[in-house]
Amino acid sequence: MSSASIALETDAEGRRWLRLGGEWRLMALASRYEALRTELQARARDADLGWNLDGIESLDSVGAMMLWQAWGHAFPERVQIPPSLEPVFARLYASTKKPETGPEPKGRLEWVVTVGRLSLGLWRHLVDFVALVGQLIIDIGHVLRAPREGPWRETSANLYKSGVRAMPVTALVGFLIGIVLSYLSALQLKNFGADIFIVNILGMGIIRELGPVLVAVLVAGRSGSAMTAQLGVMRVTEEIDALATMGVSRSLRLVFPKVAALALAMPLLVLWTSAIALMGGAVSAQFQLDISYAFFIDTLPKVVPVANLTIAMAKGVTFGILVALVACHFGLRVRPNTESLSSNTTASVVSAITIVILVDAVFAIATRKIGMPL
Amino acid sequence: MKPVIEVDNLSTRFGEHWVHRDLNLVIEAGKVMALVGGSGSGKTTLLRQMIGLLHPTKGQIRLFGEPLFTGSIVQERNLRRRFGMLFQYGALYSAFNVFQNIAFPLRELGVLDEDLIHDLVMLKLSMVELLPRHAWLMPSELSGGMIKRVALARALSMEPELLLLDEPTAGLDPDRSESFVRLINSLHRQLGLTVVLVTHDLDTLAGMASRVAVLAEQRILALGTIDEITRVDHPFIRNFFCCDRAHRALQERMNG
């Protein structure tokens, strides 16, 4: 096989021919594509020139298309094509005869359509979310009337996956946050000689505020994304449709266990993480301010009213339910393609964290008169 | 004629289970070779080994006379650009539309200009009997038959010398499957490709294959034209070819 060649020659009658030879295939042309294309186009401007393709050893549609484009999508006046290459050009010719339609052009009022589509999209989100919550309430009613039909095994599995398995990471993060918080506060408190208030700051801050929000953010990133991805892939592989055809309610079998598991696991995780964070704080306080562990533990109940713990638990339950609901909502919206799966998983985590922080603000306002130390 | 694929003493093991043992196979250029065999006989595994998606446990595979896995990135890439693969479920990139899917390998080449790519994509679409307006659809909007056609157009976009088909007609209704077989046959005639296909479907087998390799008992049990194969006396081959369905499919081929 020889590489593609272009040669100019004149025949006995004084006509000029461009003789093409060699291998005109994609893999052979690729390295010299630019040079060949420029030369062909320059030659094609000369209308008197004849084209002789007899020397071409092999031609594929890329090579043929290069010639065809150089010729301006029509055969030149004088062209000699060997019979063996004719089918290649016949295919080309057939394909160019079909009318072509590009994507629809954008109108001038495109932005109205965009705004409308966005609002409708937001509205659909709301409607779907309300429908999901409504269906869940119906399911809970059903489970209360017929407890034997409850998806307890799935709930237990979810409890293990999103609760027990989350304990190491929440403990680690909690402990470190406790140390950092205690260390930074200690630096300031020392200046005022208000050392013993470290217990108040850590107790109120961690138990009432930081613990629940920290756990919610971790769980949204860890379990929320997993739930969305799981439901999304089940949508893609039609497993959810398979469940429906067997008469199994998807909300009862897939959504309920996740919501129930997180509603149970979250307050427990909050308790666990807050306790570890306080331990971290106590360790740091002992090193920085010489506050003994005994003093820390003794003072804590005196400066942090027990109502704060109740608020933390209530937050835990609420955040758990919200994270699971948001995860399921986005998981069930996944359409069967990779792009949709990734964008819905992202949307799930971001929305869950945002909603958790919004609801936390509502909690702060609603409980502003409860649990404050005298 | 130089063989396109040479499989030398290939052995494959998954865990404790031997899928192939000392398997030898030579596929000549310009032929349509079908691999048949029962479920779990390692047809798809062999196909994936031929194109370097799986490493064999032992033995060697040569494509176009060159060994796979030479370690040179450029050499391997150039080798991979010489064949096209049609996956069982199409494996279209779901984030791209039809046009972008077919243009993807051409754009990866990095030398062709957009004008040429556009015309080539339209040419491939017309070769697989789709219309230009289908170019702007997303894979999720296509029917099963259209997915196969687009996947075939993508497999052909690099002008391959070798086309591998994994269950080309699985999941298509008989009518569609017949027209898909006709399409591949006419492309085979036009382009002079070597085609290797894995199939369960006797109609597809009878409609396309000039040669058949039967994979059973961890090796190539028999190799030859359909006529020769049906005359081999072996329980698996009897079962596979000699039921009513097979007779009907073969009869139709003889008559038509």
Interface residues (C-beta under 8 A of the other chain):
Chain A: R25 L26 M27 A30 S31 Y33 E34 R37 D60 S61 V62 M65 M66 W68 Q69 P87 R91 L92 A94 S95 T96 K98 P99 E100 T101 G102 P103 R335 P336 N337 T338 E339
Chain B: N78 R81 R82 Y93 S94 A95 L109 V111 L112 D113 D115 L116 D119 L120 M122 L123 K124 L125 S126 M127 L131 P132 R133 W136 M138 P139 S140 M158 E159 Q190 L191
